[in-house]
Amino acid sequence: YQRRVHGGKVAKKATYMKKASRVRIVWGKVTRPHGNSGAVRASFKTNLSAAAMGQNVRVYMYPSNI
């Protein structure tokens, strides 16, 4: 069930926000679902730091086909 629901998020934009002295944003996209709990795998334009692995990202619901 979860793969079917979260499969609709594949190819959507994702961002990781790093809040240090200033906010830095790394853009990427959701590549595929991962597991049955609603987690997804994402690929980013630049590599994420080791501290960012496993952290939350924001998923934007565009580009959209609606």
All heavy atoms as TSV, in Angstrom:
chain	resi	resn	atom	element	x	y	z
A	1	TYR	N	N	0.824	-1.198	0.000
A	1	TYR	CA	C	0.000	0.000	0.000
A	1	TYR	C	C	0.864	1.256	0.000
A	1	TYR	O	O	0.641	2.168	-0.776
A	1	TYR	CB	C	-0.932	-0.008	1.205
A	1	TYR	CG	C	-1.689	1.283	1.367
A	1	TYR	CD1	C	-2.727	1.589	0.506
A	1	TYR	CD2	C	-1.347	2.196	2.348
A	1	TYR	CE1	C	-3.413	2.775	0.632
A	1	TYR	CE2	C	-2.024	3.366	2.492
A	1	TYR	CZ	C	-3.065	3.668	1.633
A	1	TYR	OH	O	-3.739	4.839	1.757
A	2	GLN	N	N	1.891	1.312	0.847
A	2	GLN	CA	C	2.703	2.516	0.934
A	2	GLN	C	C	3.477	2.782	-0.353
A	2	GLN	O	O	3.654	3.923	-0.740
A	2	GLN	CB	C	3.679	2.415	2.115
A	2	GLN	CG	C	3.013	2.511	3.463
A	2	GLN	CD	C	2.434	3.895	3.722
A	2	GLN	OE1	O	2.833	4.863	3.130
A	2	GLN	NE2	N	1.476	3.949	4.606
A	3	ARG	N	N	3.947	1.751	-1.020
A	3	ARG	CA	C	4.672	1.963	-2.273
A	3	ARG	C	C	3.755	2.577	-3.319
A	3	ARG	O	O	4.180	3.426	-4.103
A	3	ARG	CB	C	5.238	0.653	-2.794
A	3	ARG	CG	C	6.493	0.240	-2.101
A	3	ARG	CD	C	7.103	-0.951	-2.827
A	3	ARG	NE	N	8.269	-1.413	-2.126
A	3	ARG	CZ	C	9.501	-1.045	-2.438
A	3	ARG	NH1	N	9.703	-0.225	-3.416
A	3	ARG	NH2	N	10.513	-1.498	-1.756
A	4	ARG	N	N	2.498	2.168	-3.334
A	4	ARG	CA	C	1.561	2.719	-4.305
A	4	ARG	C	C	1.278	4.181	-4.002
A	4	ARG	O	O	1.243	5.013	-4.890
A	4	ARG	CB	C	0.270	1.901	-4.306
A	4	ARG	CG	C	-0.674	2.308	-5.425
A	4	ARG	CD	C	-1.894	1.395	-5.487
A	4	ARG	NE	N	-2.727	1.594	-4.319
A	4	ARG	CZ	C	-3.132	0.634	-3.504
A	4	ARG	NH1	N	-2.760	-0.605	-3.725
A	4	ARG	NH2	N	-3.893	0.885	-2.477
A	5	VAL	N	N	1.135	4.509	-2.713
A	5	VAL	CA	C	0.839	5.884	-2.328
A	5	VAL	C	C	2.046	6.780	-2.558
A	5	VAL	O	O	1.934	7.860	-3.126
A	5	VAL	CB	C	0.410	5.939	-0.838
A	5	VAL	CG1	C	0.320	7.372	-0.362
A	5	VAL	CG2	C	-0.926	5.234	-0.669
A	6	HIS	N	N	3.234	6.331	-2.139
A	6	HIS	CA	C	4.415	7.176	-2.262
A	6	HIS	C	C	5.068	7.066	-3.631
A	6	HIS	O	O	5.999	7.800	-3.921
A	6	HIS	CB	C	5.414	6.850	-1.155
A	6	HIS	CG	C	4.918	7.324	0.166
A	6	HIS	ND1	N	4.104	6.548	0.947
A	6	HIS	CD2	C	5.066	8.494	0.810
A	6	HIS	CE1	C	3.798	7.219	2.040
A	6	HIS	NE2	N	4.370	8.398	1.983
A	7	GLY	N	N	4.585	6.183	-4.469
A	7	GLY	CA	C	5.086	6.126	-5.833
A	7	GLY	C	C	4.717	7.369	-6.618
A	7	GLY	O	O	5.355	7.705	-7.602
A	8	GLY	N	N	3.705	8.096	-6.168
A	8	GLY	CA	C	3.307	9.341	-6.823
A	8	GLY	C	C	4.266	10.475	-6.565
A	8	GLY	O	O	4.162	11.527	-7.176
A	9	LYS	N	N	5.203	10.290	-5.654
A	9	LYS	CA	C	6.186	11.331	-5.364
A	9	LYS	C	C	7.469	11.161	-6.171
A	9	LYS	O	O	8.358	11.985	-6.075
A	9	LYS	CB	C	6.503	11.345	-3.869
A	9	LYS	CG	C	5.344	11.824	-3.026
A	9	LYS	CD	C	5.743	11.942	-1.584
A	9	LYS	CE	C	4.665	12.556	-0.748
A	9	LYS	NZ	N	3.465	11.789	-0.656
A	10	VAL	N	N	7.561	10.099	-6.957
A	10	VAL	CA	C	8.752	9.875	-7.765
A	10	VAL	C	C	8.856	10.966	-8.826
A	10	VAL	O	O	7.856	11.371	-9.412
A	10	VAL	CB	C	8.716	8.479	-8.416
A	10	VAL	CG1	C	9.849	8.284	-9.396
A	10	VAL	CG2	C	8.761	7.425	-7.332
A	11	ALA	N	N	10.056	11.475	-9.042
A	11	ALA	CA	C	10.393	12.542	-9.997
A	11	ALA	C	C	9.976	13.925	-9.504
A	11	ALA	O	O	10.045	14.876	-10.259
A	11	ALA	CB	C	9.796	12.270	-11.375
A	12	LYS	N	N	9.579	14.061	-8.254
A	12	LYS	CA	C	9.264	15.379	-7.700
A	12	LYS	C	C	10.538	16.017	-7.160
A	12	LYS	O	O	11.522	15.355	-6.876
A	12	LYS	CB	C	8.233	15.277	-6.571
A	12	LYS	CG	C	6.941	14.610	-6.965
A	12	LYS	CD	C	6.236	15.381	-8.049
A	12	LYS	CE	C	4.910	14.708	-8.371
A	12	LYS	NZ	N	4.302	15.183	-9.564
A	13	LYS	N	N	10.534	17.328	-7.023
A	13	LYS	CA	C	11.699	18.054	-6.529
A	13	LYS	C	C	11.839	17.863	-5.023
A	13	LYS	O	O	10.848	17.797	-4.300
A	13	LYS	CB	C	11.562	19.548	-6.819
A	13	LYS	CG	C	11.497	19.888	-8.277
A	13	LYS	CD	C	12.851	19.811	-8.885
A	13	LYS	CE	C	12.799	20.244	-10.331
A	13	LYS	NZ	N	14.087	20.229	-10.959
A	14	ALA	N	N	13.074	17.781	-4.550
A	14	ALA	CA	C	13.356	17.645	-3.125
A	14	ALA	C	C	14.476	18.610	-2.762
A	14	ALA	O	O	15.355	18.900	-3.585
A	14	ALA	CB	C	13.788	16.218	-2.801
A	15	THR	N	N	14.431	19.150	-1.536
A	15	THR	CA	C	15.496	20.036	-1.087
A	15	THR	C	C	15.955	19.611	0.297
A	15	THR	O	O	15.164	19.131	1.099
A	15	THR	CB	C	15.053	21.510	-0.999
A	15	THR	OG1	O	13.978	21.628	-0.076
A	15	THR	CG2	C	14.642	22.040	-2.334
A	16	TYR	N	N	17.239	19.800	0.542
A	16	TYR	CA	C	17.801	19.652	1.875
A	16	TYR	C	C	18.270	21.028	2.294
A	16	TYR	O	O	19.029	21.684	1.566
A	16	TYR	CB	C	18.968	18.664	1.900
A	16	TYR	CG	C	19.668	18.654	3.234
A	16	TYR	CD1	C	19.065	18.069	4.340
A	16	TYR	CD2	C	20.903	19.255	3.405
A	16	TYR	CE1	C	19.685	18.079	5.573
A	16	TYR	CE2	C	21.531	19.262	4.640
A	16	TYR	CZ	C	20.917	18.677	5.718
A	16	TYR	OH	O	21.527	18.701	6.940
A	17	MET	N	N	17.793	21.497	3.449
A	17	MET	CA	C	18.144	22.828	3.929
A	17	MET	C	C	19.144	22.694	5.060
A	17	MET	O	O	18.856	22.076	6.075
A	17	MET	CB	C	16.900	23.573	4.396
A	17	MET	CG	C	15.904	23.802	3.293
A	17	MET	SD	S	14.462	24.690	3.829
A	17	MET	CE	C	15.141	26.297	4.048
A	18	LYS	N	N	20.321	23.275	4.871
A	18	LYS	CA	C	21.358	23.282	5.894
A	18	LYS	C	C	21.364	24.657	6.536
A	18	LYS	O	O	21.539	25.667	5.857
A	18	LYS	CB	C	22.720	22.993	5.278
A	18	LYS	CG	C	23.842	22.989	6.281
A	18	LYS	CD	C	25.162	22.701	5.605
A	18	LYS	CE	C	26.269	22.726	6.615
A	18	LYS	NZ	N	27.576	22.497	6.020
A	19	LYS	N	N	21.129	24.685	7.839
A	19	LYS	CA	C	21.047	25.953	8.543
A	19	LYS	C	C	22.313	26.149	9.363
A	19	LYS	O	O	22.456	25.606	10.437
A	19	LYS	CB	C	19.813	26.002	9.424
A	19	LYS	CG	C	18.530	25.895	8.632
A	19	LYS	CD	C	17.333	25.770	9.512
A	19	LYS	CE	C	16.109	25.519	8.664
A	19	LYS	NZ	N	14.969	25.119	9.445
A	20	ALA	N	N	23.240	26.893	8.840
A	20	ALA	CA	C	24.480	27.215	9.557
A	20	ALA	C	C	24.476	28.730	9.788
A	20	ALA	O	O	23.494	29.262	10.302
A	20	ALA	CB	C	25.676	26.761	8.741
A	21	SER	N	N	25.536	29.402	9.405
A	21	SER	CA	C	25.547	30.855	9.524
A	21	SER	C	C	24.553	31.470	8.537
A	21	SER	O	O	24.024	32.548	8.761
A	21	SER	CB	C	26.950	31.395	9.269
A	21	SER	OG	O	27.378	31.008	7.974
A	22	ARG	N	N	24.297	30.773	7.444
A	22	ARG	CA	C	23.236	31.160	6.516
A	22	ARG	C	C	22.588	29.884	5.994
A	22	ARG	O	O	23.161	28.799	6.092
A	22	ARG	CB	C	23.787	32.004	5.372
A	22	ARG	CG	C	24.747	31.282	4.492
A	22	ARG	CD	C	25.337	32.196	3.439
A	22	ARG	NE	N	26.170	31.416	2.547
A	22	ARG	CZ	C	26.130	31.548	1.239
A	22	ARG	NH1	N	25.311	32.411	0.693
A	22	ARG	NH2	N	26.906	30.816	0.495
A	23	VAL	N	N	21.421	30.006	5.443
A	23	VAL	CA	C	20.688	28.839	4.963
A	23	VAL	C	C	21.210	28.457	3.580
A	23	VAL	O	O	21.281	29.291	2.680
A	23	VAL	CB	C	19.175	29.134	4.904
A	23	VAL	CG1	C	18.429	27.960	4.315
A	23	VAL	CG2	C	18.644	29.458	6.276
A	24	ARG	N	N	21.592	27.212	3.451
A	24	ARG	CA	C	22.034	26.685	2.159
A	24	ARG	C	C	21.063	25.597	1.727
A	24	ARG	O	O	20.660	24.766	2.531
A	24	ARG	CB	C	23.435	26.118	2.245
A	24	ARG	CG	C	24.469	27.162	2.575
A	24	ARG	CD	C	25.812	26.516	2.789
A	24	ARG	NE	N	26.736	27.488	3.326
A	24	ARG	CZ	C	27.810	27.896	2.673
A	24	ARG	NH1	N	28.085	27.426	1.493
A	24	ARG	NH2	N	28.623	28.782	3.227
A	25	ILE	N	N	20.718	25.610	0.467
A	25	ILE	CA	C	19.736	24.663	-0.055
A	25	ILE	C	C	20.395	23.816	-1.135
A	25	ILE	O	O	21.052	24.342	-2.026
A	25	ILE	CB	C	18.512	25.396	-0.628
A	25	ILE	CG1	C	17.811	26.179	0.475
A	25	ILE	CG2	C	17.555	24.414	-1.278
A	25	ILE	CD1	C	16.670	27.017	-0.003
A	26	VAL	N	N	20.232	22.503	-1.017
A	26	VAL	CA	C	20.720	21.565	-2.023
A	26	VAL	C	C	19.501	20.970	-2.705
A	26	VAL	O	O	18.642	20.373	-2.057
A	26	VAL	CB	C	21.581	20.451	-1.389
A	26	VAL	CG1	C	22.076	19.493	-2.452
A	26	VAL	CG2	C	22.734	21.043	-0.614
A	27	TRP	N	N	19.403	21.136	-4.021
A	27	TRP	CA	C	18.259	20.641	-4.783
A	27	TRP	C	C	18.519	19.231	-5.291
A	27	TRP	O	O	19.655	18.853	-5.576
A	27	TRP	CB	C	17.978	21.548	-5.979
A	27	TRP	CG	C	17.343	22.831	-5.599
A	27	TRP	CD1	C	17.968	23.993	-5.296
A	27	TRP	CD2	C	15.949	23.070	-5.443
A	27	TRP	NE1	N	17.050	24.956	-4.974
A	27	TRP	CE2	C	15.801	24.422	-5.055
A	27	TRP	CE3	C	14.813	22.293	-5.581
A	27	TRP	CZ2	C	14.561	24.990	-4.811
A	27	TRP	CZ3	C	13.577	22.868	-5.347
A	27	TRP	CH2	C	13.458	24.191	-4.974
A	28	GLY	N	N	17.442	18.462	-5.406
A	28	GLY	CA	C	17.528	17.115	-5.940
A	28	GLY	C	C	16.162	16.659	-6.395
A	28	GLY	O	O	15.239	17.460	-6.539
A	29	LYS	N	N	16.024	15.358	-6.612
A	29	LYS	CA	C	14.720	14.812	-6.980
A	29	LYS	C	C	14.549	13.445	-6.362
A	29	LYS	O	O	15.522	12.738	-6.078
A	29	LYS	CB	C	14.548	14.743	-8.491
A	29	LYS	CG	C	15.410	13.739	-9.177
A	29	LYS	CD	C	15.085	13.680	-10.650
A	29	LYS	CE	C	15.904	12.619	-11.335
A	29	LYS	NZ	N	15.553	12.485	-12.744
A	30	VAL	N	N	13.298	13.072	-6.146
A	30	VAL	CA	C	12.953	11.772	-5.578
A	30	VAL	C	C	13.106	10.735	-6.683
A	30	VAL	O	O	12.566	10.891	-7.777
A	30	VAL	CB	C	11.518	11.781	-5.025
A	30	VAL	CG1	C	11.107	10.410	-4.532
A	30	VAL	CG2	C	11.393	12.810	-3.921
A	31	THR	N	N	13.869	9.673	-6.402
A	31	THR	CA	C	14.127	8.672	-7.433
A	31	THR	C	C	13.231	7.442	-7.321
A	31	THR	O	O	12.786	6.912	-8.333
A	31	THR	CB	C	15.591	8.220	-7.404
A	31	THR	OG1	O	15.905	7.747	-6.095
A	31	THR	CG2	C	16.509	9.369	-7.761
A	32	ARG	N	N	12.963	6.986	-6.078
A	32	ARG	CA	C	12.104	5.804	-5.930
A	32	ARG	C	C	11.702	5.642	-4.474
A	32	ARG	O	O	12.352	6.174	-3.572
A	32	ARG	CB	C	12.794	4.541	-6.426
A	32	ARG	CG	C	14.034	4.161	-5.658
A	32	ARG	CD	C	14.685	2.976	-6.320
A	32	ARG	NE	N	15.808	2.494	-5.526
A	32	ARG	CZ	C	16.083	1.239	-5.328
A	32	ARG	NH1	N	15.317	0.305	-5.843
A	32	ARG	NH2	N	17.123	0.888	-4.619
A	33	PRO	N	N	10.624	4.892	-4.204
A	33	PRO	CA	C	10.247	4.617	-2.811
A	33	PRO	C	C	11.246	3.671	-2.156
A	33	PRO	O	O	11.948	2.922	-2.840
A	33	PRO	CB	C	8.866	3.971	-2.919
A	33	PRO	CG	C	8.664	3.635	-4.331
A	33	PRO	CD	C	9.652	4.389	-5.150
A	34	HIS	N	N	11.302	3.710	-0.830
A	34	HIS	CA	C	12.244	2.876	-0.091
A	34	HIS	C	C	11.540	2.299	1.131
A	34	HIS	O	O	11.229	3.021	2.073
A	34	HIS	CB	C	13.456	3.703	0.349
A	34	HIS	CG	C	14.468	2.935	1.127
A	34	HIS	ND1	N	15.299	2.010	0.541
A	34	HIS	CD2	C	14.773	2.948	2.443
A	34	HIS	CE1	C	16.078	1.493	1.470
A	34	HIS	NE2	N	15.783	2.027	2.633
A	35	GLY	N	N	11.249	1.019	1.089
A	35	GLY	CA	C	10.584	0.367	2.216
A	35	GLY	C	C	9.090	0.585	2.207
A	35	GLY	O	O	8.514	1.110	1.259
A	36	ASN	N	N	8.451	0.197	3.303
A	36	ASN	CA	C	7.000	0.277	3.398
A	36	ASN	C	C	6.520	1.363	4.347
A	36	ASN	O	O	5.333	1.465	4.622
A	36	ASN	CB	C	6.427	-1.073	3.858
A	36	ASN	CG	C	6.617	-2.134	2.803
A	36	ASN	OD1	O	6.504	-1.859	1.618
A	36	ASN	ND2	N	6.929	-3.336	3.232
A	37	SER	N	N	7.428	2.171	4.873
A	37	SER	CA	C	7.032	3.178	5.862
A	37	SER	C	C	6.865	4.566	5.272
A	37	SER	O	O	6.679	5.527	6.010
A	37	SER	CB	C	8.073	3.234	6.979
A	37	SER	OG	O	9.300	3.662	6.446
A	38	GLY	N	N	6.955	4.710	3.967
A	38	GLY	CA	C	6.788	6.020	3.350
A	38	GLY	C	C	8.091	6.734	3.067
A	38	GLY	O	O	8.090	7.863	2.605
A	39	ALA	N	N	9.227	6.092	3.321
A	39	ALA	CA	C	10.512	6.716	3.018
A	39	ALA	C	C	10.764	6.660	1.513
A	39	ALA	O	O	10.260	5.790	0.807
A	39	ALA	CB	C	11.634	5.997	3.759
A	40	VAL	N	N	11.515	7.618	1.016
A	40	VAL	CA	C	11.872	7.646	-0.401
A	40	VAL	C	C	13.373	7.844	-0.534
A	40	VAL	O	O	14.040	8.309	0.388
A	40	VAL	CB	C	11.128	8.770	-1.157
A	40	VAL	CG1	C	9.636	8.513	-1.196
A	40	VAL	CG2	C	11.421	10.123	-0.544
A	41	ARG	N	N	13.904	7.467	-1.688
A	41	ARG	CA	C	15.303	7.728	-2.007
A	41	ARG	C	C	15.349	8.945	-2.911
A	41	ARG	O	O	14.507	9.116	-3.781
A	41	ARG	CB	C	15.939	6.534	-2.710
A	41	ARG	CG	C	16.140	5.382	-1.779
A	41	ARG	CD	C	16.988	4.339	-2.422
A	41	ARG	NE	N	17.208	3.252	-1.465
A	41	ARG	CZ	C	18.003	2.243	-1.694
A	41	ARG	NH1	N	18.654	2.161	-2.826
A	41	ARG	NH2	N	18.162	1.305	-0.794
A	42	ALA	N	N	16.368	9.772	-2.687
A	42	ALA	CA	C	16.501	10.989	-3.476
A	42	ALA	C	C	17.920	11.118	-3.990
A	42	ALA	O	O	18.864	10.653	-3.358
A	42	ALA	CB	C	16.135	12.204	-2.638
A	43	SER	N	N	18.063	11.752	-5.134
A	43	SER	CA	C	19.358	12.024	-5.736
A	43	SER	C	C	19.525	13.534	-5.789
A	43	SER	O	O	18.630	14.243	-6.258
A	43	SER	CB	C	19.400	11.429	-7.141
A	43	SER	OG	O	20.606	11.763	-7.773
A	44	PHE	N	N	20.672	14.034	-5.319
A	44	PHE	CA	C	20.901	15.473	-5.240
A	44	PHE	C	C	21.952	15.904	-6.247
A	44	PHE	O	O	22.819	15.126	-6.640
A	44	PHE	CB	C	21.315	15.865	-3.824
A	44	PHE	CG	C	20.186	15.734	-2.848
A	44	PHE	CD1	C	19.983	14.549	-2.163
A	44	PHE	CD2	C	19.318	16.777	-2.632
A	44	PHE	CE1	C	18.938	14.415	-1.279
A	44	PHE	CE2	C	18.265	16.652	-1.752
A	44	PHE	CZ	C	18.071	15.473	-1.073
A	45	LYS	N	N	21.896	17.182	-6.662
A	45	LYS	CA	C	22.825	17.696	-7.673
A	45	LYS	C	C	24.253	17.702	-7.169
A	45	LYS	O	O	25.174	17.379	-7.898
A	45	LYS	CB	C	22.397	19.099	-8.096
A	45	LYS	CG	C	21.103	19.073	-8.859
A	45	LYS	CD	C	20.775	20.389	-9.478
A	45	LYS	CE	C	19.475	20.250	-10.240
A	45	LYS	NZ	N	19.218	21.342	-11.120
A	46	THR	N	N	24.459	18.107	-5.928
A	46	THR	CA	C	25.770	17.991	-5.312
A	46	THR	C	C	25.650	16.987	-4.179
A	46	THR	O	O	24.574	16.785	-3.630
A	46	THR	CB	C	26.254	19.344	-4.757
A	46	THR	OG1	O	25.325	19.809	-3.788
A	46	THR	CG2	C	26.388	20.364	-5.870
A	47	ASN	N	N	26.746	16.371	-3.834
A	47	ASN	CA	C	26.709	15.357	-2.786
A	47	ASN	C	C	26.340	15.970	-1.439
A	47	ASN	O	O	26.738	17.090	-1.133
A	47	ASN	CB	C	28.061	14.669	-2.670
A	47	ASN	CG	C	28.360	13.849	-3.899
A	47	ASN	OD1	O	27.462	13.378	-4.568
A	47	ASN	ND2	N	29.632	13.685	-4.193
A	48	LEU	N	N	25.584	15.222	-0.653
A	48	LEU	CA	C	25.245	15.676	0.689
A	48	LEU	C	C	26.387	15.353	1.637
A	48	LEU	O	O	27.160	14.426	1.411
A	48	LEU	CB	C	23.975	14.973	1.178
A	48	LEU	CG	C	22.672	15.340	0.477
A	48	LEU	CD1	C	21.533	14.543	1.084
A	48	LEU	CD2	C	22.400	16.815	0.566
A	49	SER	N	N	26.460	16.119	2.704
A	49	SER	CA	C	27.474	15.843	3.715
A	49	SER	C	C	27.079	14.596	4.502
A	49	SER	O	O	25.928	14.147	4.445
A	49	SER	CB	C	27.614	17.039	4.658
A	49	SER	OG	O	26.403	17.252	5.350
A	50	ALA	N	N	28.018	14.059	5.242
A	50	ALA	CA	C	27.740	12.855	6.019
A	50	ALA	C	C	26.703	13.131	7.099
A	50	ALA	O	O	25.908	12.257	7.448
A	50	ALA	CB	C	29.024	12.331	6.637
A	51	ALA	N	N	26.682	14.336	7.651
A	51	ALA	CA	C	25.700	14.685	8.679
A	51	ALA	C	C	24.292	14.777	8.113
A	51	ALA	O	O	23.308	14.646	8.843
A	51	ALA	CB	C	26.075	16.014	9.330
A	52	ALA	N	N	24.166	14.966	6.813
A	52	ALA	CA	C	22.850	15.118	6.192
A	52	ALA	C	C	22.198	13.783	5.845
A	52	ALA	O	O	20.992	13.739	5.587
A	52	ALA	CB	C	22.975	15.962	4.931
A	53	MET	N	N	22.967	12.711	5.827
A	53	MET	CA	C	22.418	11.414	5.461
A	53	MET	C	C	21.376	10.967	6.486
A	53	MET	O	O	21.642	10.957	7.682
A	53	MET	CB	C	23.526	10.366	5.385
A	53	MET	CG	C	24.525	10.623	4.317
A	53	MET	SD	S	23.766	10.516	2.714
A	53	MET	CE	C	25.144	10.964	1.697
A	54	GLY	N	N	20.192	10.632	5.991
A	54	GLY	CA	C	19.126	10.170	6.862
A	54	GLY	C	C	18.297	11.278	7.474
A	54	GLY	O	O	17.344	10.999	8.195
A	55	GLN	N	N	18.616	12.530	7.182
A	55	GLN	CA	C	17.834	13.647	7.724
A	55	GLN	C	C	16.607	13.893	6.856
A	55	GLN	O	O	16.461	13.334	5.772
A	55	GLN	CB	C	18.703	14.918	7.774
A	55	GLN	CG	C	19.898	14.789	8.676
A	55	GLN	CD	C	19.492	14.588	10.131
A	55	GLN	OE1	O	18.571	15.215	10.620
A	55	GLN	NE2	N	20.182	13.680	10.802
A	56	ASN	N	N	15.719	14.740	7.341
A	56	ASN	CA	C	14.507	15.060	6.609
A	56	ASN	C	C	14.804	16.008	5.454
A	56	ASN	O	O	15.682	16.859	5.543
A	56	ASN	CB	C	13.488	15.728	7.536
A	56	ASN	CG	C	12.961	14.769	8.568
A	56	ASN	OD1	O	12.977	13.563	8.372
A	56	ASN	ND2	N	12.489	15.297	9.664
A	57	VAL	N	N	14.061	15.830	4.373
A	57	VAL	CA	C	14.124	16.737	3.234
A	57	VAL	C	C	12.713	17.209	2.937
A	57	VAL	O	O	11.733	16.585	3.348
A	57	VAL	CB	C	14.734	16.073	1.978
A	57	VAL	CG1	C	16.154	15.645	2.208
A	57	VAL	CG2	C	13.902	14.904	1.529
A	58	ARG	N	N	12.605	18.309	2.233
A	58	ARG	CA	C	11.301	18.800	1.796
A	58	ARG	C	C	11.039	18.304	0.389
A	58	ARG	O	O	11.907	18.401	-0.472
A	58	ARG	CB	C	11.271	20.320	1.802
A	58	ARG	CG	C	11.324	20.904	3.172
A	58	ARG	CD	C	11.167	22.394	3.109
A	58	ARG	NE	N	11.235	22.940	4.463
A	58	ARG	CZ	C	10.981	24.201	4.746
A	58	ARG	NH1	N	10.676	25.043	3.798
A	58	ARG	NH2	N	11.063	24.609	5.991
A	59	VAL	N	N	9.838	17.775	0.169
A	59	VAL	CA	C	9.452	17.300	-1.152
A	59	VAL	C	C	8.396	18.235	-1.690
A	59	VAL	O	O	7.347	18.435	-1.069
A	59	VAL	CB	C	8.923	15.841	-1.099
A	59	VAL	CG1	C	8.432	15.412	-2.471
A	59	VAL	CG2	C	9.996	14.916	-0.590
A	60	TYR	N	N	8.673	18.841	-2.826
A	60	TYR	CA	C	7.739	19.759	-3.476
A	60	TYR	C	C	6.965	18.987	-4.520
A	60	TYR	O	O	7.537	18.201	-5.268
A	60	TYR	CB	C	8.499	20.918	-4.122
A	60	TYR	CG	C	9.226	21.760	-3.101
A	60	TYR	CD1	C	10.570	21.544	-2.815
A	60	TYR	CD2	C	8.563	22.756	-2.407
A	60	TYR	CE1	C	11.227	22.313	-1.877
A	60	TYR	CE2	C	9.221	23.529	-1.464
A	60	TYR	CZ	C	10.550	23.296	-1.221
A	60	TYR	OH	O	11.202	24.053	-0.281
A	61	MET	N	N	5.675	19.238	-4.584
A	61	MET	CA	C	4.805	18.449	-5.450
A	61	MET	C	C	4.759	19.014	-6.877
A	61	MET	O	O	3.697	19.159	-7.473
A	61	MET	CB	C	3.405	18.357	-4.850
A	61	MET	CG	C	3.366	17.658	-3.515
A	61	MET	SD	S	4.164	16.041	-3.516
A	61	MET	CE	C	2.976	15.097	-4.419
A	62	TYR	N	N	5.915	19.382	-7.415
A	62	TYR	CA	C	6.000	19.763	-8.802
A	62	TYR	C	C	7.280	19.169	-9.351
A	62	TYR	O	O	8.193	18.872	-8.578
A	62	TYR	CB	C	5.951	21.288	-8.992
A	62	TYR	CG	C	7.105	22.053	-8.396
A	62	TYR	CD1	C	8.289	22.254	-9.111
A	62	TYR	CD2	C	7.029	22.576	-7.120
A	62	TYR	CE1	C	9.341	22.949	-8.556
A	62	TYR	CE2	C	8.070	23.279	-6.565
A	62	TYR	CZ	C	9.233	23.467	-7.301
A	62	TYR	OH	O	10.276	24.155	-6.755
A	63	PRO	N	N	7.431	18.910	-10.583
A	63	PRO	CA	C	6.489	19.178	-11.664
A	63	PRO	C	C	5.260	18.269	-11.568
A	63	PRO	O	O	5.369	17.137	-11.136
A	63	PRO	CB	C	7.278	18.875	-12.932
A	63	PRO	CG	C	8.370	17.968	-12.496
A	63	PRO	CD	C	8.667	18.310	-11.069
A	64	SER	N	N	4.138	18.807	-11.965
A	64	SER	CA	C	2.872	18.101	-11.823
A	64	SER	C	C	2.247	17.853	-13.191
A	64	SER	O	O	2.442	18.637	-14.127
A	64	SER	CB	C	1.906	18.910	-10.963
A	64	SER	OG	O	0.674	18.263	-10.855
A	65	ASN	N	N	1.503	16.776	-13.300
A	65	ASN	CA	C	0.808	16.455	-14.550
A	65	ASN	C	C	-0.648	16.867	-14.514
A	65	ASN	O	O	-1.395	16.559	-15.425
A	65	ASN	CB	C	0.901	14.951	-14.818
A	65	ASN	CG	C	2.307	14.525	-15.134
A	65	ASN	OD1	O	3.098	15.299	-15.651
A	65	ASN	ND2	N	2.633	13.285	-14.806
A	66	ILE	N	N	-1.067	17.549	-13.472
A	66	ILE	CA	C	-2.480	17.934	-13.347
A	66	ILE	C	C	-2.755	19.155	-14.192
A	66	ILE	O	O	-2.030	20.086	-14.248
A	66	ILE	CB	C	-2.840	18.210	-11.884
A	66	ILE	CG1	C	-2.671	16.945	-11.078
A	66	ILE	CG2	C	-4.240	18.753	-11.758
A	66	ILE	CD1	C	-2.922	17.111	-9.603
